[in-house]
Amino acid sequence: MIDEKRHAPATLRNRQPLLDALRPHLPASGLLLEIASGSGEHAIFLAENLPGLIWQPSDRDGEALSSIRAWMADAALPNIRPPLALDAGDPAGWPDLAPDAILCINMIHIAPWPATLGLFAGAGRLLRPGAPLCLYGPYKRNGQHTADSNAAFDADLRARNPEWGVRDLEAVAEVAARHGFDAPVVIDMPANNLTVVFRRS
Ligand SMILES: C[S@@+](CC[C@H](N)C(=O)[O-])C[C@H]1O[C@@H](n2cnc3c(N)ncnc32)[C@H](O)[C@@H]1O
């Protein structure tokens, strides 16, 4: 039998710091919509450690959806829903959900800018006032890289796809403001990453 589970090694390194950073900002209960769940490993770990939340994973990519389903079958957690096919860049096509929080880990630098625009448009529409949209990943601050390793990563991303690249946090916050989010809480994370929490105004 083919094992459809994908493994992203970084998830093992960042999942515990991510859980610690997110926990104070997430509601204790309710529905969390995860955008771009990838392999599904974060969904399993975070859902297991945040049992009051119902986890709704999603991704645009069919192989990611198969991987999420395969990890879910092994973990057999009661609080994860089957993954949804969801393109962040097409917010009009998002399912009609009323999440209490939205989480998007490591997508906005590995997707064209319209995916970020769509993410905030969709999240701005679905989230009620006060609810969080949490992002994780590398960012520039005021147009500058915060570490040589991020600059090298950015160059590598752009070589793979000129529409990808490490985003400027201020540009992302500007998009967020246009879609009704407050200025973010920014949490420094290991390996020059940030957790960024926007709240719907
Ligand atoms: C680097 S992986 C991150 C996966 C996972 N969040 C993690 O941190 O391990 C980027 C993911 O973004 C997804 N993705 C890229 N563009 C997307 C879009 N427009 N809408 C939804 N998912 C997208 C890809 O399919 C991929 O699973």
The ligand as an SDF file (V2000), in Angstrom:
LIG
                    3D

 27 29  0  0  0  0  0  0  0  0999 V2000
    5.9930   25.2550    2.6530 C   0  0  0  0  0  0  0  0  0  0  0  0
    4.4560   24.4560    2.6280 S   0  0  0  0  0  0  0  0  0  0  0  0
    3.9150   24.7180    4.3030 C   0  0  0  0  0  0  0  0  0  0  0  0
    3.0190   23.6330    4.7590 C   0  0  0  0  0  0  0  0  0  0  0  0
    2.7090   23.6400    6.2590 C   0  0  0  0  0  0  0  0  0  0  0  0
    1.9160   24.7740    6.6450 N   0  0  0  0  0  0  0  0  0  0  0  0
    3.9990   23.5980    7.0550 C   0  0  0  0  0  0  0  0  0  0  0  0
    4.4060   24.5990    7.6110 O   0  0  0  0  0  0  0  0  0  0  0  0
    4.6080   22.5210    7.0970 O   0  0  0  0  0  0  0  0  0  0  0  0
    3.4350   25.5670    1.7100 C   0  0  0  0  0  0  0  0  0  0  0  0
    2.0290   25.0450    1.5000 C   0  0  0  0  0  0  0  0  0  0  0  0
    1.2430   26.0930    0.9690 O   0  0  0  0  0  0  0  0  0  0  0  0
    0.3170   25.5250    0.0660 C   0  0  0  0  0  0  0  0  0  0  0  0
   -0.1740   26.5970   -0.7890 N   0  0  0  0  0  0  0  0  0  0  0  0
    0.5320   27.3280   -1.6890 C   0  0  0  0  0  0  0  0  0  0  0  0
   -0.2710   28.2220   -2.2770 N   0  0  0  0  0  0  0  0  0  0  0  0
   -1.4980   28.0690   -1.7220 C   0  0  0  0  0  0  0  0  0  0  0  0
   -2.7430   28.7080   -1.9140 C   0  0  0  0  0  0  0  0  0  0  0  0
   -2.8920   29.6890   -2.8090 N   0  0  0  0  0  0  0  0  0  0  0  0
   -3.7990   28.3090   -1.1620 N   0  0  0  0  0  0  0  0  0  0  0  0
   -3.6560   27.3130   -0.2650 C   0  0  0  0  0  0  0  0  0  0  0  0
   -2.5100   26.6660   -0.0540 N   0  0  0  0  0  0  0  0  0  0  0  0
   -1.4380   27.0320   -0.7760 C   0  0  0  0  0  0  0  0  0  0  0  0
    1.1240   24.4600   -0.6510 C   0  0  0  0  0  0  0  0  0  0  0  0
    0.2830   23.5220   -1.2980 O   0  0  0  0  0  0  0  0  0  0  0  0
    1.9250   23.8910    0.5100 C   0  0  0  0  0  0  0  0  0  0  0  0
    1.2230   22.8230    1.1160 O   0  0  0  0  0  0  0  0  0  0  0  0
  1  2  1  0
  2  3  1  0
  2 10  1  0
  3  4  1  0
  4  5  1  0
  5  6  1  0
  5  7  1  0
  7  8  2  0
  7  9  1  0
 10 11  1  0
 11 12  1  0
 11 26  1  0
 12 13  1  0
 13 14  1  0
 13 24  1  0
 14 15  1  0
 14 23  1  0
 15 16  2  0
 16 17  1  0
 17 18  1  0
 17 23  2  0
 18 19  1  0
 18 20  2  0
 20 21  1  0
 21 22  2  0
 22 23  1  0
 24 25  1  0
 24 26  1  0
 26 27  1  0
M  CHG  2   2   1   9  -1
M  END
$$$$
